[in-house]
Amino acid sequence: MNPGLDLRITPRTVQQQTIEKLRLAIIAGVFPPGSRLVESQLCAQLGVSRPSLREALRSLQAERLIEIIPNRGPFVPKLSWEEATEIYDVRELLEVVAVGRCATRITPEQVKELERALKAFERAQKSRDSLELVTTAAEFYAIILANCGNAILEEVHRGLVARISFFRGRSMSLEGRAGDSLQEMRDIYDAIAAGDEKRAREAAQRHLDQAKAAAKHAMEDES
């Protein structure tokens, strides 16, 4: 055993788990837009101290998944369609390029990983598991971004993943959207596997156009 290896569990592990649990709860709609997050209740639900919870809330505030209003506390914001449009515009700039680049750079081994991620999304679609739909779609795109050959593009996209997942959850809530999304992601996968950059870009653009329209419909229904 390496004597210099520190195997102790650090508070950071608990901190990261707290952030991840709250992030998933917000994305899954456990705490819907406009809801106030009561610190005492969250501490009891998560089994963490108030300082740990507050640190997690600050991290989620940096991701813009929550707002902390002075003298009122943390809330899940009601994001406007204008904000959603900005996210989808940036997704278009990043993902269409990434998908096209991925088609010409991905290795056969990573194509298999992408196929596994697509099958995981398909299982989530069949089981109607809303949280799994969001997380498996994020994994599908994470593989694409990791194989696009541009680390900066991947880094910028990673910084938006939480908000992308939030809006993805809204669009996936529409009846039939998950099935349509599955077919669109299959089209992306097929083009990447075939090494067809042009077809991959076109498939990515169609997917984003449909996702944006679905998110708008869902947000109108919520308002």
Stockholm file with secondary structure:
# STOCKHOLM 1.0

chainA/1-223         MNPGLDLRITPRTVQQQTIEKLRLAIIAGVFPPGSRLVESQLCAQLGVSRPSLREALRSLQAERLIEIIPNRGPFVPKLSWEEATEIYDVRELLEVVAVGRCATRITPEQVKELERALKAFERAQKSRDSLELVTTAAEFYAIILANCGNAILEEVHRGLVARISFFRGRSMSLEGRAGDSLQEMRDIYDAIAAGDEKRAREAAQRHLDQAKAAAKHAMEDES
#=GR chainA/1-223 SS CCTTCCCCCCHHHHHHHHHHHHHHHHHTTSSCTTCBCCHHHHHHHHTCCHHHHHHHHHHHHHTTSCEEETTTEEECCCCCHHHHHHHHHHHHHHHHHHHHHHHHHCCHHHHHHHHHHHHHHHHHHHHTCHHHHHHHHHHHHHHHHHTSSCHHHHHHHHTTHHHHHHHHHHHHTSTTHHHHHHHHHHHHHHHHHTTCHHHHHHHHHHHHHHHHHHHHHHHHHHC
#=GC SS_cons         CCTTCCCCCCHHHHHHHHHHHHHHHHHTTSSCTTCBCCHHHHHHHHTCCHHHHHHHHHHHHHTTSCEEETTTEEECCCCCHHHHHHHHHHHHHHHHHHHHHHHHHCCHHHHHHHHHHHHHHHHHHHHTCHHHHHHHHHHHHHHHHHTSSCHHHHHHHHTTHHHHHHHHHHHHTSTTHHHHHHHHHHHHHHHHHTTCHHHHHHHHHHHHHHHHHHHHHHHHHHC
//
